[in-house]
């Protein structure tokens, strides 16, 4: 018998003031990927206070099992994942609990994710103590989501998915009102890779470009032509997007430099296009610069595949949202060109990620990865209740 949704909401409401304070503490003391020592200790201490036994991951981050073991239930655990790292962004909100670390901020809402998963875990621990948790749950507090190819691979390597049947996560969405979620079956994010193209060749005076490789001109051709080639060589339905973010070359107006580089991101909505894109990219760069006599090096740092939401897991999340957030809480969301390393978990076990509304109704729409991001803190309780309900709604079924 599944626990009544009103009971979950009551338990979360009791915890809400504490969860908000924990989120503000984490927000004021942000830590970059694989340096999240303080955040890890804070979460671990609160779990121990609840009588749980968190297991430290190598470096930073932790997992924590709640409820009966798979041996007792004959099934697998359900995992709830939070990411705990911050971004190298200067906060400009002016909030009383704004970042105290110069140049580092929780500008993506990972502090909200952490508080929500912690809250869900505390609720589930209380239900387990009352004999009302039918199967085991694992909390995953993961480091380094913002570091390619992502701390999810560290968690997997440390056995974080061992014995897991399904996994769920939330990601803040400042375009959705608090109390609502964005949901989608299938891909909800894109693949995201880092691309660097380095050109070298004989430099010289700008009055004699014919005696040089005219490297800046060649870089310009890479910048303008390579994205167009990808758009013609790969299925346009795959949503391939190559966007440059940084160019470095030269220091004088009348000197052709001997080296230069351009850096950007390659994003794909479709995993099959992502698998093909690397070779197409290398070929395109080499063909575009061939007339200019330059040496070329293409560095393609694989990032993450798209997050592919399993249909059943999405059904569970949507039903859980209607239970604890209301019948009108679920909204169809678009597929994003953003990357998320939660995708790595879904290459091993089925699961789903939903977008958690953080916008105050009628208020400003912010954007993530910006120093002025402000979230409506009621999203913490909404996320905690949603994840706790989802963990109860899904059976701990075998993988597949």
JOGIFEN-V806366 format. One record per residue. N is the residue number from 1. RES is the residue in three letters. SS is DSSP state (h for helix, s for strand, l for the rest). Layout:
n->N res->RES ss->SS
n->N res->RES ss->SS
This chain:
n->1 res->UNK ss->l
n->2 res->UNK ss->l
n->3 res->UNK ss->l
n->4 res->UNK ss->l
n->5 res->UNK ss->h
n->6 res->UNK ss->h
n->7 res->UNK ss->h
n->8 res->UNK ss->h
n->9 res->UNK ss->h
n->10 res->UNK ss->h
n->11 res->UNK ss->h
n->12 res->UNK ss->h
n->13 res->UNK ss->h
n->14 res->UNK ss->h
n->15 res->UNK ss->h
n->16 res->UNK ss->h
n->17 res->UNK ss->h
n->18 res->UNK ss->h
n->19 res->UNK ss->h
n->20 res->UNK ss->h
n->21 res->UNK ss->h
n->22 res->UNK ss->h
n->23 res->UNK ss->h
n->24 res->UNK ss->h
n->25 res->UNK ss->h
n->26 res->UNK ss->h
n->27 res->UNK ss->h
n->28 res->UNK ss->h
n->29 res->UNK ss->l
n->30 res->UNK ss->l
n->31 res->UNK ss->l
n->32 res->UNK ss->l
n->33 res->UNK ss->l
n->34 res->UNK ss->l
n->35 res->UNK ss->l
n->36 res->UNK ss->l
n->37 res->UNK ss->h
n->38 res->UNK ss->h
n->39 res->UNK ss->h
n->40 res->UNK ss->h
n->41 res->UNK ss->h
n->42 res->UNK ss->h
n->43 res->UNK ss->h
n->44 res->UNK ss->h
n->45 res->UNK ss->h
n->46 res->UNK ss->h
n->47 res->UNK ss->h
n->48 res->UNK ss->h
n->49 res->UNK ss->h
n->50 res->UNK ss->l
n->51 res->UNK ss->l
n->52 res->UNK ss->l
n->53 res->UNK ss->l
n->54 res->UNK ss->l
n->55 res->UNK ss->s
n->56 res->UNK ss->s
n->57 res->UNK ss->l
n->58 res->UNK ss->l
n->59 res->UNK ss->l
n->60 res->UNK ss->l
n->61 res->UNK ss->l
n->62 res->UNK ss->s
n->63 res->UNK ss->s
n->64 res->UNK ss->s
n->65 res->UNK ss->s
n->66 res->UNK ss->s
n->67 res->UNK ss->l
n->68 res->UNK ss->l
n->69 res->UNK ss->l
n->70 res->UNK ss->h
n->71 res->UNK ss->h
n->72 res->UNK ss->h
n->73 res->UNK ss->h
n->74 res->UNK ss->l
n->75 res->UNK ss->l
n->76 res->UNK ss->l
n->77 res->UNK ss->s
n->78 res->UNK ss->s
n->79 res->UNK ss->s
n->80 res->UNK ss->s
n->81 res->UNK ss->s
n->82 res->UNK ss->s
n->83 res->UNK ss->s
n->84 res->UNK ss->l
n->85 res->UNK ss->l
n->86 res->UNK ss->l
n->87 res->UNK ss->s
n->88 res->UNK ss->l
n->89 res->UNK ss->l
n->90 res->UNK ss->l
n->91 res->UNK ss->l
n->92 res->UNK ss->l
n->93 res->UNK ss->l
n->94 res->UNK ss->l
n->95 res->UNK ss->l
n->96 res->UNK ss->l
n->97 res->UNK ss->l
n->98 res->UNK ss->l
n->99 res->UNK ss->l
n->100 res->UNK ss->l
n->101 res->UNK ss->l
n->102 res->UNK ss->l
n->103 res->UNK ss->l
n->104 res->UNK ss->l
n->105 res->UNK ss->s
n->106 res->UNK ss->l
n->107 res->UNK ss->l
n->108 res->UNK ss->l
n->109 res->UNK ss->l
n->110 res->UNK ss->h
n->111 res->UNK ss->h
n->112 res->UNK ss->h
n->113 res->UNK ss->h
n->114 res->UNK ss->h
n->115 res->UNK ss->h
n->116 res->UNK ss->h
n->117 res->UNK ss->h
n->118 res->UNK ss->h
n->119 res->UNK ss->h
n->120 res->UNK ss->h
n->121 res->UNK ss->h
n->122 res->UNK ss->h
n->123 res->UNK ss->h
n->124 res->UNK ss->h
n->125 res->UNK ss->h
n->126 res->UNK ss->h
n->127 res->UNK ss->h
n->128 res->UNK ss->h
n->129 res->UNK ss->h
n->130 res->UNK ss->l
n->131 res->UNK ss->l
n->132 res->UNK ss->l
n->133 res->UNK ss->l
n->134 res->UNK ss->l
n->135 res->UNK ss->l
n->136 res->UNK ss->l
n->137 res->UNK ss->s
n->138 res->UNK ss->s
n->139 res->UNK ss->s
n->140 res->UNK ss->s
n->141 res->UNK ss->s
n->142 res->UNK ss->s
n->143 res->UNK ss->l
n->144 res->UNK ss->l
n->145 res->UNK ss->l
n->146 res->UNK ss->l
n->147 res->UNK ss->l
n->148 res->UNK ss->l
n->149 res->UNK ss->l
n->150 res->UNK ss->l
n->151 res->UNK ss->l
n->152 res->UNK ss->h
n->153 res->UNK ss->h
n->154 res->UNK ss->h
n->155 res->UNK ss->h
n->156 res->UNK ss->h
n->157 res->UNK ss->h
n->158 res->UNK ss->l
n->159 res->UNK ss->l
n->160 res->UNK ss->l
n->161 res->UNK ss->l
n->162 res->UNK ss->l
n->163 res->UNK ss->l
n->164 res->UNK ss->s
n->165 res->UNK ss->s
n->166 res->UNK ss->s
n->167 res->UNK ss->s
n->168 res->UNK ss->s
n->169 res->UNK ss->s
n->170 res->UNK ss->s
n->171 res->UNK ss->s
n->172 res->UNK ss->s
n->173 res->UNK ss->s
n->174 res->UNK ss->s
n->175 res->UNK ss->s
n->176 res->UNK ss->s
n->177 res->UNK ss->s
n->178 res->UNK ss->l
n->179 res->UNK ss->l
n->180 res->UNK ss->l
n->181 res->UNK ss->s
n->182 res->UNK ss->s
n->183 res->UNK ss->s
n->184 res->UNK ss->l
n->185 res->UNK ss->l
n->186 res->UNK ss->s
n->187 res->UNK ss->s
n->188 res->UNK ss->l
n->189 res->UNK ss->l
n->190 res->UNK ss->l
n->191 res->UNK ss->s
n->192 res->UNK ss->s
n->193 res->UNK ss->s
n->194 res->UNK ss->s
n->195 res->UNK ss->s
n->196 res->UNK ss->s
n->197 res->UNK ss->s
n->198 res->UNK ss->s
n->199 res->UNK ss->s
n->200 res->UNK ss->s
n->201 res->UNK ss->l
n->202 res->UNK ss->l
n->203 res->UNK ss->l
n->204 res->UNK ss->s
n->205 res->UNK ss->s
n->206 res->UNK ss->h
n->207 res->UNK ss->h
n->208 res->UNK ss->h
n->209 res->UNK ss->h
n->210 res->UNK ss->h
n->211 res->UNK ss->h
n->212 res->UNK ss->l
n->213 res->UNK ss->l
n->214 res->UNK ss->l
n->215 res->UNK ss->h
n->216 res->UNK ss->h
n->217 res->UNK ss->h
n->218 res->UNK ss->h
n->219 res->UNK ss->h
n->220 res->UNK ss->h
n->221 res->UNK ss->h
n->222 res->UNK ss->h
n->223 res->UNK ss->h
n->224 res->UNK ss->h
n->225 res->UNK ss->h
n->226 res->UNK ss->h
n->227 res->UNK ss->h
n->228 res->UNK ss->h
n->229 res->UNK ss->h
n->230 res->UNK ss->h
n->231 res->UNK ss->h
n->232 res->UNK ss->h
n->233 res->UNK ss->h
n->234 res->UNK ss->l
n->235 res->UNK ss->l
n->236 res->UNK ss->h
n->237 res->UNK ss->h
n->238 res->UNK ss->h
n->239 res->UNK ss->l
n->240 res->UNK ss->l
n->241 res->UNK ss->s
n->242 res->UNK ss->s
n->243 res->UNK ss->s
n->244 res->UNK ss->s
n->245 res->UNK ss->s
n->246 res->UNK ss->s
n->247 res->UNK ss->s
n->248 res->UNK ss->s
n->249 res->UNK ss->s
n->250 res->UNK ss->l
n->251 res->UNK ss->l
n->252 res->UNK ss->l
n->253 res->UNK ss->l
n->254 res->UNK ss->l
n->255 res->UNK ss->s
n->256 res->UNK ss->s
n->257 res->UNK ss->l
n->258 res->UNK ss->l
n->259 res->UNK ss->s
n->260 res->UNK ss->s
n->261 res->UNK ss->s
n->262 res->UNK ss->s
n->263 res->UNK ss->s
n->264 res->UNK ss->s
n->265 res->UNK ss->s
n->266 res->UNK ss->s
n->267 res->UNK ss->s
n->268 res->UNK ss->s
n->269 res->UNK ss->l
n->270 res->UNK ss->l
n->271 res->UNK ss->h
n->272 res->UNK ss->h
n->273 res->UNK ss->h
n->274 res->UNK ss->h
n->275 res->UNK ss->h
n->276 res->UNK ss->h
n->277 res->UNK ss->h
n->278 res->UNK ss->h
n->279 res->UNK ss->h
n->280 res->UNK ss->h
n->281 res->UNK ss->h
n->282 res->UNK ss->h
n->283 res->UNK ss->h
n->284 res->UNK ss->h
n->285 res->UNK ss->h
n->286 res->UNK ss->h
n->287 res->UNK ss->h
n->288 res->UNK ss->h
n->289 res->UNK ss->h
n->290 res->UNK ss->h
n->291 res->UNK ss->h
n->292 res->UNK ss->h
n->293 res->UNK ss->l
n->294 res->UNK ss->l
n->295 res->UNK ss->s
n->296 res->UNK ss->s
n->297 res->UNK ss->s
n->298 res->UNK ss->s
n->299 res->UNK ss->s
n->300 res->UNK ss->s
n->301 res->UNK ss->s
n->302 res->UNK ss->s
n->303 res->UNK ss->s
n->304 res->UNK ss->s
n->305 res->UNK ss->l
n->306 res->UNK ss->l
n->307 res->UNK ss->l
n->308 res->UNK ss->s
n->309 res->UNK ss->s
n->310 res->UNK ss->l
n->311 res->UNK ss->h
n->312 res->UNK ss->h
n->313 res->UNK ss->h
n->314 res->UNK ss->h
n->315 res->UNK ss->h
n->316 res->UNK ss->h
n->317 res->UNK ss->h
n->318 res->UNK ss->h
n->319 res->UNK ss->h
n->320 res->UNK ss->h
n->321 res->UNK ss->h
n->322 res->UNK ss->h
n->323 res->UNK ss->h
n->324 res->UNK ss->h
n->325 res->UNK ss->h
n->326 res->UNK ss->l
n->327 res->UNK ss->l
n->328 res->UNK ss->l
n->329 res->UNK ss->l
n->330 res->UNK ss->s
n->331 res->UNK ss->s
n->332 res->UNK ss->s
n->333 res->UNK ss->l
n->334 res->UNK ss->l
n->335 res->UNK ss->l
n->336 res->UNK ss->l
n->337 res->UNK ss->l
n->338 res->UNK ss->l
n->339 res->UNK ss->l
n->340 res->UNK ss->l
n->341 res->UNK ss->l
n->342 res->UNK ss->h
n->343 res->UNK ss->h
n->344 res->UNK ss->h
n->345 res->UNK ss->h
n->346 res->UNK ss->h
n->347 res->UNK ss->l
n->348 res->UNK ss->l
n->349 res->UNK ss->l
n->350 res->UNK ss->s
n->351 res->UNK ss->s
n->352 res->UNK ss->s
n->353 res->UNK ss->s
n->354 res->UNK ss->s
n->355 res->UNK ss->s
n->356 res->UNK ss->s
n->357 res->UNK ss->s
n->358 res->UNK ss->s
n->359 res->UNK ss->s
n->360 res->UNK ss->l
n->361 res->UNK ss->l
n->362 res->UNK ss->l
n->363 res->UNK ss->l
n->364 res->UNK ss->l
n->365 res->UNK ss->l
n->366 res->UNK ss->l
n->367 res->UNK ss->l
n->368 res->UNK ss->l
n->369 res->UNK ss->l
n->370 res->UNK ss->l
n->371 res->UNK ss->l
n->372 res->UNK ss->l
n->373 res->UNK ss->l
n->374 res->UNK ss->l
n->375 res->UNK ss->l
n->376 res->UNK ss->l
n->377 res->UNK ss->l
n->378 res->UNK ss->h
n->379 res->UNK ss->h
n->380 res->UNK ss->h
n->381 res->UNK ss->h
n->382 res->UNK ss->h
n->383 res->UNK ss->h
n->384 res->UNK ss->h
n->385 res->UNK ss->h
n->386 res->UNK ss->h
n->387 res->UNK ss->h
n->388 res->UNK ss->h
n->389 res->UNK ss->h
n->390 res->UNK ss->h
n->391 res->UNK ss->h
n->392 res->UNK ss->h
n->393 res->UNK ss->h
n->394 res->UNK ss->l
n->395 res->UNK ss->l
n->396 res->UNK ss->l
n->397 res->UNK ss->l
n->398 res->UNK ss->l
n->399 res->UNK ss->l
n->400 res->UNK ss->l
